[in-house]
Amino acid sequence: MAQKRYEISDEQWDQIKNLIPIAKTGRPPKDNRLIFNAILWIARSGAAWRDLPERFGSWKTVYSRFCKWRNDGTLLTIFRELTSEADYENLNIDSTCIKAHQHSASAKKGL
């Protein structure tokens, strides 16, 4: 099956998997990669947590892990690691939200 745009690649996962803390007590945790891909899906889609597709498991589990990783700094550490060697060769900036000068789009008079 082809990798989805919002899913982390095998190479990226190998780069960050050891940054995620291992739970010492409680039930065996859900697959961290699946949880991380679910968080990326939410970030990319802008959907509500309750609209998370069933293939990711319970939205409550994903949300709980998101909160834990956000609060303990795990997400920040992961995103710093993933962006530390980013390839900016194909960087795009969406300019649809950049204001232009009020006269920049007007045509010259007399043409």
Biopython code that builds the backbone (N, CA, C, O; Angstrom):
import numpy as np
from Bio.PDB.StructureBuilder import StructureBuilder

atoms = [
    (1, "MET", "N", (0.842, -1.184, 0.000)),
    (1, "MET", "CA", (0.000, 0.000, 0.000)),
    (1, "MET", "C", (0.888, 1.250, 0.000)),
    (1, "MET", "O", (1.891, 1.301, 0.713)),
    (2, "ALA", "N", (0.529, 2.226, -0.777)),
    (2, "ALA", "CA", (1.303, 3.458, -0.878)),
    (2, "ALA", "C", (1.201, 4.273, 0.401)),
    (2, "ALA", "O", (0.182, 4.267, 1.093)),
    (3, "GLN", "N", (2.285, 4.972, 0.691)),
    (3, "GLN", "CA", (2.312, 5.820, 1.879)),
    (3, "GLN", "C", (1.467, 7.057, 1.636)),
    (3, "GLN", "O", (1.518, 7.655, 0.561)),
    (4, "LYS", "N", (0.696, 7.434, 2.635)),
    (4, "LYS", "CA", (-0.131, 8.632, 2.552)),
    (4, "LYS", "C", (0.748, 9.860, 2.799)),
    (4, "LYS", "O", (1.807, 9.764, 3.419)),
    (5, "ARG", "N", (0.298, 10.998, 2.311)),
    (5, "ARG", "CA", (1.085, 12.229, 2.458)),
    (5, "ARG", "C", (1.297, 12.635, 3.903)),
    (5, "ARG", "O", (2.323, 13.231, 4.233)),
    (6, "TYR", "N", (0.337, 12.320, 4.778)),
    (6, "TYR", "CA", (0.446, 12.750, 6.162)),
    (6, "TYR", "C", (1.170, 11.731, 7.030)),
    (6, "TYR", "O", (1.370, 11.980, 8.219)),
    (7, "GLU", "N", (1.567, 10.594, 6.475)),
    (7, "GLU", "CA", (2.243, 9.578, 7.272)),
    (7, "GLU", "C", (3.745, 9.767, 7.226)),
    (7, "GLU", "O", (4.302, 10.242, 6.236)),
    (8, "ILE", "N", (4.377, 9.392, 8.300)),
    (8, "ILE", "CA", (5.820, 9.525, 8.418)),
    (8, "ILE", "C", (6.495, 8.374, 7.662)),
    (8, "ILE", "O", (6.011, 7.243, 7.695)),
    (9, "SER", "N", (7.599, 8.657, 6.989)),
    (9, "SER", "CA", (8.306, 7.626, 6.226)),
    (9, "SER", "C", (9.072, 6.706, 7.177)),
    (9, "SER", "O", (9.269, 7.033, 8.347)),
    (10, "ASP", "N", (9.498, 5.558, 6.662)),
    (10, "ASP", "CA", (10.286, 4.621, 7.473)),
    (10, "ASP", "C", (11.582, 5.280, 7.943)),
    (10, "ASP", "O", (11.998, 5.105, 9.089)),
    (11, "GLU", "N", (12.205, 6.030, 7.060)),
    (11, "GLU", "CA", (13.457, 6.718, 7.397)),
    (11, "GLU", "C", (13.237, 7.746, 8.519)),
    (11, "GLU", "O", (14.025, 7.823, 9.462)),
    (12, "GLN", "N", (12.171, 8.524, 8.407)),
    (12, "GLN", "CA", (11.866, 9.510, 9.450)),
    (12, "GLN", "C", (11.519, 8.811, 10.766)),
    (12, "GLN", "O", (11.929, 9.266, 11.834)),
    (13, "TRP", "N", (10.770, 7.714, 10.696)),
    (13, "TRP", "CA", (10.404, 6.997, 11.916)),
    (13, "TRP", "C", (11.650, 6.465, 12.622)),
    (13, "TRP", "O", (11.749, 6.551, 13.845)),
    (14, "ASP", "N", (12.600, 5.915, 11.864)),
    (14, "ASP", "CA", (13.848, 5.435, 12.463)),
    (14, "ASP", "C", (14.598, 6.566, 13.150)),
    (14, "ASP", "O", (15.287, 6.351, 14.148)),
    (15, "GLN", "N", (14.462, 7.755, 12.617)),
    (15, "GLN", "CA", (15.135, 8.934, 13.169)),
    (15, "GLN", "C", (14.537, 9.370, 14.510)),
    (15, "GLN", "O", (15.256, 9.907, 15.353)),
    (16, "ILE", "N", (13.238, 9.150, 14.723)),
    (16, "ILE", "CA", (12.585, 9.691, 15.927)),
    (16, "ILE", "C", (12.056, 8.662, 16.913)),
    (16, "ILE", "O", (11.701, 9.029, 18.033)),
    (17, "LYS", "N", (11.989, 7.390, 16.542)),
    (17, "LYS", "CA", (11.306, 6.411, 17.394)),
    (17, "LYS", "C", (11.890, 6.310, 18.798)),
    (17, "LYS", "O", (11.165, 6.005, 19.744)),
    (18, "ASN", "N", (13.174, 6.557, 18.947)),
    (18, "ASN", "CA", (13.793, 6.479, 20.274)),
    (18, "ASN", "C", (13.594, 7.746, 21.104)),
    (18, "ASN", "O", (13.984, 7.789, 22.271)),
    (19, "LEU", "N", (12.996, 8.768, 20.516)),
    (19, "LEU", "CA", (12.723, 10.005, 21.254)),
    (19, "LEU", "C", (11.421, 9.925, 22.044)),
    (19, "LEU", "O", (11.164, 10.758, 22.913)),
    (20, "ILE", "N", (10.604, 8.924, 21.741)),
    (20, "ILE", "CA", (9.308, 8.772, 22.405)),
    (20, "ILE", "C", (9.502, 7.966, 23.679)),
    (20, "ILE", "O", (10.007, 6.845, 23.633)),
    (21, "PRO", "N", (9.103, 8.529, 24.820)),
    (21, "PRO", "CA", (9.301, 7.822, 26.093)),
    (21, "PRO", "C", (8.477, 6.534, 26.160)),
    (21, "PRO", "O", (7.370, 6.452, 25.628)),
    (22, "ILE", "N", (9.048, 5.540, 26.827)),
    (22, "ILE", "CA", (8.372, 4.257, 27.005)),
    (22, "ILE", "C", (7.571, 4.302, 28.301)),
    (22, "ILE", "O", (8.091, 4.680, 29.351)),
    (23, "ALA", "N", (6.299, 3.912, 28.216)),
    (23, "ALA", "CA", (5.444, 3.884, 29.413)),
    (23, "ALA", "C", (5.948, 2.796, 30.357)),
    (23, "ALA", "O", (6.231, 1.675, 29.934)),
    (24, "LYS", "N", (6.056, 3.137, 31.634)),
    (24, "LYS", "CA", (6.588, 2.197, 32.615)),
    (24, "LYS", "C", (5.495, 1.405, 33.323)),
    (24, "LYS", "O", (5.760, 0.333, 33.867)),
    (25, "THR", "N", (4.278, 1.923, 33.321)),
    (25, "THR", "CA", (3.181, 1.242, 34.013)),
    (25, "THR", "C", (1.937, 1.235, 33.143)),
    (25, "THR", "O", (1.881, 1.911, 32.116)),
    (26, "GLY", "N", (0.952, 0.476, 33.556)),
    (26, "GLY", "CA", (-0.328, 0.465, 32.852)),
    (26, "GLY", "C", (-0.372, -0.545, 31.726)),
    (26, "GLY", "O", (0.495, -1.410, 31.604)),
    (27, "ARG", "N", (-1.393, -0.415, 30.912)),
    (27, "ARG", "CA", (-1.579, -1.304, 29.769)),
    (27, "ARG", "C", (-0.449, -1.134, 28.764)),
    (27, "ARG", "O", (0.208, -0.093, 28.724)),
    (28, "PRO", "N", (-0.230, -2.159, 27.957)),
    (28, "PRO", "CA", (0.729, -1.978, 26.858)),
    (28, "PRO", "C", (0.214, -0.867, 25.938)),
    (28, "PRO", "O", (-0.962, -0.871, 25.573)),
    (29, "PRO", "N", (1.065, 0.071, 25.563)),
    (29, "PRO", "CA", (0.600, 1.210, 24.758)),
    (29, "PRO", "C", (0.271, 0.808, 23.326)),
    (29, "PRO", "O", (0.769, -0.194, 22.813)),
    (30, "LYS", "N", (-0.572, 1.605, 22.699)),
    (30, "LYS", "CA", (-0.850, 1.449, 21.269)),
    (30, "LYS", "C", (0.436, 1.771, 20.512)),
    (30, "LYS", "O", (1.343, 2.408, 21.048)),
    (31, "ASP", "N", (0.500, 1.327, 19.282)),
    (31, "ASP", "CA", (1.663, 1.555, 18.436)),
    (31, "ASP", "C", (1.949, 3.055, 18.303)),
    (31, "ASP", "O", (1.106, 3.813, 17.823)),
    (32, "ASN", "N", (3.140, 3.473, 18.730)),
    (32, "ASN", "CA", (3.490, 4.898, 18.708)),
    (32, "ASN", "C", (3.495, 5.482, 17.298)),
    (32, "ASN", "O", (3.133, 6.642, 17.100)),
    (33, "ARG", "N", (3.903, 4.684, 16.330)),
    (33, "ARG", "CA", (3.923, 5.192, 14.954)),
    (33, "ARG", "C", (2.507, 5.462, 14.462)),
    (33, "ARG", "O", (2.260, 6.474, 13.807)),
    (34, "LEU", "N", (1.582, 4.566, 14.771)),
    (34, "LEU", "CA", (0.184, 4.762, 14.390)),
    (34, "LEU", "C", (-0.377, 6.020, 15.055)),
    (34, "LEU", "O", (-1.078, 6.808, 14.421)),
    (35, "ILE", "N", (-0.063, 6.197, 16.331)),
    (35, "ILE", "CA", (-0.519, 7.382, 17.063)),
    (35, "ILE", "C", (0.070, 8.648, 16.437)),
    (35, "ILE", "O", (-0.643, 9.632, 16.237)),
    (36, "PHE", "N", (1.365, 8.624, 16.128)),
    (36, "PHE", "CA", (2.012, 9.795, 15.538)),
    (36, "PHE", "C", (1.403, 10.117, 14.174)),
    (36, "PHE", "O", (1.164, 11.284, 13.864)),
    (37, "ASN", "N", (1.151, 9.094, 13.361)),
    (37, "ASN", "CA", (0.505, 9.321, 12.063)),
    (37, "ASN", "C", (-0.897, 9.894, 12.231)),
    (37, "ASN", "O", (-1.333, 10.715, 11.424)),
    (38, "ALA", "N", (-1.599, 9.470, 13.268)),
    (38, "ALA", "CA", (-2.934, 10.018, 13.543)),
    (38, "ALA", "C", (-2.836, 11.503, 13.899)),
    (38, "ALA", "O", (-3.659, 12.306, 13.460)),
    (39, "ILE", "N", (-1.836, 11.860, 14.690)),
    (39, "ILE", "CA", (-1.628, 13.269, 15.055)),
    (39, "ILE", "C", (-1.314, 14.089, 13.801)),
    (39, "ILE", "O", (-1.816, 15.202, 13.641)),
    (40, "LEU", "N", (-0.489, 13.540, 12.919)),
    (40, "LEU", "CA", (-0.192, 14.233, 11.662)),
    (40, "LEU", "C", (-1.444, 14.382, 10.807)),
    (40, "LEU", "O", (-1.629, 15.405, 10.149)),
    (41, "TRP", "N", (-2.308, 13.362, 10.814)),
    (41, "TRP", "CA", (-3.553, 13.436, 10.049)),
    (41, "TRP", "C", (-4.424, 14.581, 10.565)),
    (41, "TRP", "O", (-4.981, 15.351, 9.782)),
    (42, "ILE", "N", (-4.534, 14.681, 11.876)),
    (42, "ILE", "CA", (-5.327, 15.763, 12.482)),
    (42, "ILE", "C", (-4.731, 17.122, 12.097)),
    (42, "ILE", "O", (-5.458, 18.036, 11.711)),
    (43, "ALA", "N", (-3.405, 17.247, 12.206)),
    (43, "ALA", "CA", (-2.745, 18.520, 11.898)),
    (43, "ALA", "C", (-2.944, 18.899, 10.430)),
    (43, "ALA", "O", (-3.182, 20.064, 10.113)),
    (44, "ARG", "N", (-2.848, 17.930, 9.555)),
    (44, "ARG", "CA", (-2.973, 18.219, 8.123)),
    (44, "ARG", "C", (-4.413, 18.484, 7.702)),
    (44, "ARG", "O", (-4.670, 19.365, 6.882)),
    (45, "SER", "N", (-5.346, 17.727, 8.259)),
    (45, "SER", "CA", (-6.742, 17.844, 7.830)),
    (45, "SER", "C", (-7.486, 18.983, 8.520)),
    (45, "SER", "O", (-8.430, 19.541, 7.962)),
    (46, "GLY", "N", (-7.060, 19.327, 9.732)),
    (46, "GLY", "CA", (-7.780, 20.338, 10.494)),
    (46, "GLY", "C", (-9.082, 19.821, 11.078)),
    (46, "GLY", "O", (-9.898, 20.599, 11.574)),
    (47, "ALA", "N", (-9.277, 18.523, 11.020)),
    (47, "ALA", "CA", (-10.516, 17.913, 11.521)),
    (47, "ALA", "C", (-10.534, 17.897, 13.046)),
    (47, "ALA", "O", (-9.499, 18.046, 13.696)),
    (48, "ALA", "N", (-11.712, 17.716, 13.596)),
    (48, "ALA", "CA", (-11.858, 17.558, 15.044)),
    (48, "ALA", "C", (-11.345, 16.175, 15.439)),
    (48, "ALA", "O", (-11.344, 15.246, 14.631)),
    (49, "TRP", "N", (-10.912, 16.053, 16.686)),
    (49, "TRP", "CA", (-10.405, 14.765, 17.174)),
    (49, "TRP", "C", (-11.427, 13.653, 16.974)),
    (49, "TRP", "O", (-11.066, 12.533, 16.610)),
    (50, "ARG", "N", (-12.682, 13.953, 17.207)),
    (50, "ARG", "CA", (-13.731, 12.930, 17.090)),
    (50, "ARG", "C", (-13.927, 12.449, 15.653)),
    (50, "ARG", "O", (-14.556, 11.414, 15.431)),
    (51, "ASP", "N", (-13.404, 13.178, 14.688)),
    (51, "ASP", "CA", (-13.534, 12.791, 13.279)),
    (51, "ASP", "C", (-12.353, 11.965, 12.774)),
    (51, "ASP", "O", (-12.250, 11.694, 11.578)),
    (52, "LEU", "N", (-11.477, 11.572, 13.670)),
    (52, "LEU", "CA", (-10.320, 10.757, 13.303)),
    (52, "LEU", "C", (-10.795, 9.433, 12.698)),
    (52, "LEU", "O", (-11.655, 8.774, 13.283)),
    (53, "PRO", "N", (-10.259, 9.028, 11.541)),
    (53, "PRO", "CA", (-10.682, 7.758, 10.936)),
    (53, "PRO", "C", (-10.441, 6.569, 11.875)),
    (53, "PRO", "O", (-9.490, 6.564, 12.656)),
    (54, "GLU", "N", (-11.300, 5.587, 11.785)),
    (54, "GLU", "CA", (-11.242, 4.424, 12.667)),
    (54, "GLU", "C", (-9.941, 3.647, 12.550)),
    (54, "GLU", "O", (-9.543, 2.980, 13.505)),
    (55, "ARG", "N", (-9.270, 3.715, 11.411)),
    (55, "ARG", "CA", (-8.028, 2.954, 11.230)),
    (55, "ARG", "C", (-6.940, 3.361, 12.228)),
    (55, "ARG", "O", (-5.988, 2.615, 12.455)),
    (56, "PHE", "N", (-7.090, 4.559, 12.825)),
    (56, "PHE", "CA", (-6.124, 5.020, 13.811)),
    (56, "PHE", "C", (-6.480, 4.585, 15.228)),
    (56, "PHE", "O", (-5.705, 4.813, 16.156)),
    (57, "GLY", "N", (-7.615, 3.975, 15.401)),
    (57, "GLY", "CA", (-8.058, 3.574, 16.733)),
    (57, "GLY", "C", (-8.900, 4.668, 17.372)),
    (57, "GLY", "O", (-9.424, 5.551, 16.693)),
    (58, "SER", "N", (-9.015, 4.592, 18.675)),
    (58, "SER", "CA", (-9.848, 5.528, 19.424)),
    (58, "SER", "C", (-9.277, 6.943, 19.381)),
    (58, "SER", "O", (-8.089, 7.152, 19.629)),
    (59, "TRP", "N", (-10.127, 7.901, 19.067)),
    (59, "TRP", "CA", (-9.671, 9.296, 19.056)),
    (59, "TRP", "C", (-9.236, 9.727, 20.448)),
    (59, "TRP", "O", (-8.349, 10.569, 20.589)),
    (60, "LYS", "N", (-9.854, 9.157, 21.474)),
    (60, "LYS", "CA", (-9.494, 9.512, 22.849)),
    (60, "LYS", "C", (-8.065, 9.084, 23.172)),
    (60, "LYS", "O", (-7.333, 9.805, 23.850)),
    (61, "THR", "N", (-7.673, 7.910, 22.685)),
    (61, "THR", "CA", (-6.305, 7.434, 22.892)),
    (61, "THR", "C", (-5.311, 8.348, 22.197)),
    (61, "THR", "O", (-4.289, 8.723, 22.773)),
    (62, "VAL", "N", (-5.615, 8.705, 20.958)),
    (62, "VAL", "CA", (-4.724, 9.582, 20.190)),
    (62, "VAL", "C", (-4.634, 10.950, 20.852)),
    (62, "VAL", "O", (-3.542, 11.503, 20.991)),
    (63, "TYR", "N", (-5.768, 11.496, 21.259)),
    (63, "TYR", "CA", (-5.779, 12.807, 21.905)),
    (63, "TYR", "C", (-5.010, 12.773, 23.227)),
    (63, "TYR", "O", (-4.263, 13.700, 23.540)),
    (64, "SER", "N", (-5.195, 11.713, 23.989)),
    (64, "SER", "CA", (-4.498, 11.571, 25.266)),
    (64, "SER", "C", (-2.982, 11.531, 25.061)),
    (64, "SER", "O", (-2.235, 12.179, 25.795)),
    (65, "ARG", "N", (-2.536, 10.774, 24.066)),
    (65, "ARG", "CA", (-1.098, 10.682, 23.783)),
    (65, "ARG", "C", (-0.577, 12.011, 23.256)),
    (65, "ARG", "O", (0.536, 12.417, 23.592)),
    (66, "PHE", "N", (-1.370, 12.692, 22.432)),
    (66, "PHE", "CA", (-0.986, 14.017, 21.941)),
    (66, "PHE", "C", (-0.754, 14.967, 23.114)),
    (66, "PHE", "O", (0.259, 15.664, 23.166)),
    (67, "CYS", "N", (-1.700, 14.992, 24.056)),
    (67, "CYS", "CA", (-1.577, 15.878, 25.221)),
    (67, "CYS", "C", (-0.344, 15.530, 26.047)),
    (67, "CYS", "O", (0.382, 16.420, 26.491)),
    (68, "LYS", "N", (-0.111, 14.257, 26.247)),
    (68, "LYS", "CA", (1.051, 13.819, 27.026)),
    (68, "LYS", "C", (2.342, 14.256, 26.338)),
    (68, "LYS", "O", (3.218, 14.841, 26.975)),
    (69, "TRP", "N", (2.460, 13.974, 25.042)),
    (69, "TRP", "CA", (3.668, 14.335, 24.301)),
    (69, "TRP", "C", (3.839, 15.843, 24.187)),
    (69, "TRP", "O", (4.967, 16.335, 24.191)),
    (70, "ARG", "N", (2.745, 16.581, 24.087)),
    (70, "ARG", "CA", (2.833, 18.038, 24.037)),
    (70, "ARG", "C", (3.330, 18.575, 25.371)),
    (70, "ARG", "O", (4.223, 19.421, 25.417)),
    (71, "ASN", "N", (2.746, 18.079, 26.452)),
    (71, "ASN", "CA", (3.073, 18.593, 27.780)),
    (71, "ASN", "C", (4.473, 18.216, 28.247)),
    (71, "ASN", "O", (5.111, 18.992, 28.958)),
    (72, "ASP", "N", (4.964, 17.032, 27.858)),
    (72, "ASP", "CA", (6.299, 16.633, 28.328)),
    (72, "ASP", "C", (7.416, 17.034, 27.358)),
    (72, "ASP", "O", (8.583, 16.725, 27.598)),
    (73, "GLY", "N", (7.064, 17.718, 26.269)),
    (73, "GLY", "CA", (8.065, 18.214, 25.328)),
    (73, "GLY", "C", (8.463, 17.227, 24.242)),
    (73, "GLY", "O", (9.322, 17.532, 23.415)),
    (74, "THR", "N", (7.850, 16.050, 24.234)),
    (74, "THR", "CA", (8.202, 15.039, 23.233)),
    (74, "THR", "C", (7.924, 15.527, 21.818)),
    (74, "THR", "O", (8.763, 15.350, 20.934)),
    (75, "LEU", "N", (6.765, 16.138, 21.582)),
    (75, "LEU", "CA", (6.438, 16.609, 20.229)),
    (75, "LEU", "C", (7.422, 17.667, 19.744)),
    (75, "LEU", "O", (7.834, 17.647, 18.584)),
    (76, "LEU", "N", (7.795, 18.576, 20.610)),
    (76, "LEU", "CA", (8.759, 19.608, 20.233)),
    (76, "LEU", "C", (10.103, 18.972, 19.868)),
    (76, "LEU", "O", (10.730, 19.355, 18.881)),
    (77, "THR", "N", (10.534, 18.007, 20.667)),
    (77, "THR", "CA", (11.787, 17.305, 20.395)),
    (77, "THR", "C", (11.726, 16.582, 19.051)),
    (77, "THR", "O", (12.676, 16.632, 18.270)),
    (78, "ILE", "N", (10.613, 15.918, 18.788)),
    (78, "ILE", "CA", (10.438, 15.191, 17.524)),
    (78, "ILE", "C", (10.480, 16.152, 16.341)),
    (78, "ILE", "O", (11.188, 15.894, 15.367)),
    (79, "PHE", "N", (9.743, 17.241, 16.407)),
    (79, "PHE", "CA", (9.702, 18.166, 15.275)),
    (79, "PHE", "C", (11.036, 18.885, 15.077)),
    (79, "PHE", "O", (11.399, 19.209, 13.946)),
    (80, "ARG", "N", (11.754, 19.134, 16.143)),
    (80, "ARG", "CA", (13.104, 19.714, 15.995)),
    (80, "ARG", "C", (14.033, 18.721, 15.299)),
    (80, "ARG", "O", (14.819, 19.096, 14.429)),
    (81, "GLU", "N", (13.934, 17.464, 15.689)),
    (81, "GLU", "CA", (14.764, 16.430, 15.064)),
    (81, "GLU", "C", (14.431, 16.286, 13.580)),
    (81, "GLU", "O", (15.333, 16.201, 12.747)),
    (82, "LEU", "N", (13.164, 16.257, 13.255)),
    (82, "LEU", "CA", (12.757, 16.078, 11.859)),
    (82, "LEU", "C", (13.104, 17.279, 10.985)),
    (82, "LEU", "O", (13.337, 17.122, 9.786)),
    (83, "THR", "N", (13.142, 18.459, 11.563)),
    (83, "THR", "CA", (13.449, 19.655, 10.769)),
    (83, "THR", "C", (14.919, 20.037, 10.805)),
    (83, "THR", "O", (15.334, 20.945, 10.086)),
    (84, "SER", "N", (15.716, 19.362, 11.628)),
    (84, "SER", "CA", (17.128, 19.728, 11.754)),
    (84, "SER", "C", (17.897, 19.510, 10.454)),
    (84, "SER", "O", (18.840, 20.245, 10.163)),
    (85, "GLU", "N", (17.507, 18.524, 9.685)),
    (85, "GLU", "CA", (18.186, 18.247, 8.423)),
    (85, "GLU", "C", (17.215, 18.374, 7.250)),
    (85, "GLU", "O", (17.312, 17.638, 6.268)),
    (86, "ALA", "N", (16.303, 19.291, 7.360)),
    (86, "ALA", "CA", (15.287, 19.457, 6.314)),
    (86, "ALA", "C", (15.929, 19.898, 5.005)),
    (86, "ALA", "O", (16.881, 20.678, 4.995)),
    (87, "ASP", "N", (15.403, 19.396, 3.927)),
    (87, "ASP", "CA", (15.850, 19.764, 2.594)),
    (87, "ASP", "C", (14.934, 20.876, 2.090)),
    (87, "ASP", "O", (13.761, 20.639, 1.804)),
    (88, "TYR", "N", (15.463, 22.066, 1.984)),
    (88, "TYR", "CA", (14.657, 23.218, 1.594)),
    (88, "TYR", "C", (14.715, 23.483, 0.089)),
    (88, "TYR", "O", (14.368, 24.575, -0.360)),
    (89, "GLU", "N", (15.143, 22.507, -0.682)),
    (89, "GLU", "CA", (15.261, 22.687, -2.124)),
    (89, "GLU", "C", (13.915, 23.001, -2.772)),
    (89, "GLU", "O", (13.849, 23.781, -3.722)),
    (90, "ASN", "N", (12.855, 22.403, -2.266)),
    (90, "ASN", "CA", (11.529, 22.595, -2.856)),
    (90, "ASN", "C", (10.597, 23.338, -1.918)),
    (90, "ASN", "O", (9.413, 23.009, -1.842)),
    (91, "LEU", "N", (11.090, 24.310, -1.220)),
    (91, "LEU", "CA", (10.292, 25.084, -0.283)),
    (91, "LEU", "C", (9.325, 25.988, -1.042)),
    (91, "LEU", "O", (9.719, 26.686, -1.977)),
    (92, "ASN", "N", (8.077, 25.970, -0.639)),
    (92, "ASN", "CA", (7.056, 26.819, -1.257)),
    (92, "ASN", "C", (6.424, 27.704, -0.197)),
    (92, "ASN", "O", (6.203, 27.275, 0.935)),
    (93, "ILE", "N", (6.139, 28.919, -0.568)),
    (93, "ILE", "CA", (5.455, 29.834, 0.335)),
    (93, "ILE", "C", (4.136, 30.227, -0.318)),
    (93, "ILE", "O", (4.107, 30.687, -1.460)),
    (94, "ASP", "N", (3.073, 30.043, 0.403)),
    (94, "ASP", "CA", (1.751, 30.407, -0.101)),
    (94, "ASP", "C", (1.567, 31.902, 0.109)),
    (94, "ASP", "O", (1.501, 32.372, 1.245)),
    (95, "SER", "N", (1.485, 32.642, -0.978)),
    (95, "SER", "CA", (1.396, 34.100, -0.872)),
    (95, "SER", "C", (-0.036, 34.613, -0.911)),
    (95, "SER", "O", (-0.250, 35.821, -1.009)),
    (96, "THR", "N", (-1.005, 33.739, -0.838)),
    (96, "THR", "CA", (-2.390, 34.194, -0.923)),
    (96, "THR", "C", (-2.802, 35.016, 0.284)),
    (96, "THR", "O", (-3.808, 35.724, 0.230)),
    (97, "CYS", "N", (-2.057, 34.941, 1.358)),
    (97, "CYS", "CA", (-2.433, 35.695, 2.551)),
    (97, "CYS", "C", (-1.513, 36.889, 2.785)),
    (97, "CYS", "O", (-1.591, 37.535, 3.831)),
    (98, "ILE", "N", (-0.642, 37.188, 1.819)),
    (98, "ILE", "CA", (0.267, 38.318, 1.954)),
    (98, "ILE", "C", (-0.376, 39.535, 1.300)),
    (98, "ILE", "O", (-0.783, 39.485, 0.139)),
    (99, "LYS", "N", (-0.463, 40.618, 2.048)),
    (99, "LYS", "CA", (-1.070, 41.833, 1.507)),
    (99, "LYS", "C", (-0.093, 42.529, 0.568)),
    (99, "LYS", "O", (1.091, 42.685, 0.867)),
    (100, "ALA", "N", (-0.618, 42.933, -0.553)),
    (100, "ALA", "CA", (0.163, 43.707, -1.503)),
    (100, "ALA", "C", (-0.117, 45.186, -1.256)),
    (100, "ALA", "O", (-1.132, 45.548, -0.659)),
    (101, "HIS", "N", (0.785, 46.023, -1.717)),
    (101, "HIS", "CA", (0.586, 47.455, -1.611)),
    (101, "HIS", "C", (-0.696, 47.812, -2.350)),
    (101, "HIS", "O", (-1.035, 47.169, -3.343)),
    (102, "GLN", "N", (-1.410, 48.822, -1.881)),
    (102, "GLN", "CA", (-2.725, 49.147, -2.440)),
    (102, "GLN", "C", (-2.690, 49.497, -3.923)),
    (102, "GLN", "O", (-3.706, 49.350, -4.601)),
    (103, "HIS", "N", (-1.561, 49.951, -4.447)),
    (103, "HIS", "CA", (-1.473, 50.331, -5.853)),
    (103, "HIS", "C", (-0.770, 49.270, -6.704)),
    (103, "HIS", "O", (-0.598, 49.469, -7.907)),
    (104, "SER", "N", (-0.366, 48.165, -6.113)),
    (104, "SER", "CA", (0.438, 47.190, -6.850)),
    (104, "SER", "C", (-0.330, 46.459, -7.938)),
    (104, "SER", "O", (0.284, 46.023, -8.912)),
    (105, "ALA", "N", (-1.621, 46.306, -7.823)),
    (105, "ALA", "CA", (-2.389, 45.540, -8.805)),
    (105, "ALA", "C", (-3.087, 46.415, -9.838)),
    (105, "ALA", "O", (-3.689, 45.887, -10.773)),
    (106, "SER", "N", (-3.026, 47.710, -9.697)),
    (106, "SER", "CA", (-3.771, 48.565, -10.628)),
    (106, "SER", "C", (-3.006, 48.731, -11.938)),
    (106, "SER", "O", (-1.776, 48.762, -11.959)),
    (107, "ALA", "N", (-3.765, 48.837, -13.031)),
    (107, "ALA", "CA", (-3.165, 49.052, -14.344)),
    (107, "ALA", "C", (-2.884, 50.540, -14.519)),
    (107, "ALA", "O", (-3.538, 51.388, -13.911)),
    (108, "LYS", "N", (-1.914, 50.835, -15.349)),
    (108, "LYS", "CA", (-1.602, 52.241, -15.613)),
    (108, "LYS", "C", (-2.736, 52.862, -16.412)),
    (108, "LYS", "O", (-3.319, 52.220, -17.285)),
    (109, "LYS", "N", (-3.037, 54.091, -16.112)),
    (109, "LYS", "CA", (-4.115, 54.795, -16.817)),
    (109, "LYS", "C", (-3.712, 55.056, -18.264)),
    (109, "LYS", "O", (-2.552, 55.337, -18.566)),
    (110, "GLY", "N", (-4.700, 54.954, -19.147)),
    (110, "GLY", "CA", (-4.456, 55.253, -20.545)),
    (110, "GLY", "C", (-4.047, 54.054, -21.373)),
    (110, "GLY", "O", (-3.834, 54.195, -22.577)),
    (111, "LEU", "N", (-3.930, 52.891, -20.781)),
    (111, "LEU", "CA", (-3.543, 51.713, -21.575)),
    (111, "LEU", "C", (-4.725, 50.956, -22.044)),
    (111, "LEU", "O", (-4.578, 49.940, -22.724)),
]
sb = StructureBuilder()
sb.init_structure("model")
sb.init_model(0)
sb.init_chain("A")
sb.init_seg("    ")
for serial, (resi, resn, name, xyz) in enumerate(atoms, 1):
    if name == "N":
        sb.init_residue(resn, " ", resi, " ")
    sb.init_atom(name, np.array(xyz, "f"), 0.0, 1.0, " ", f" {name:<3s}", serial, name[0])
structure = sb.get_structure()
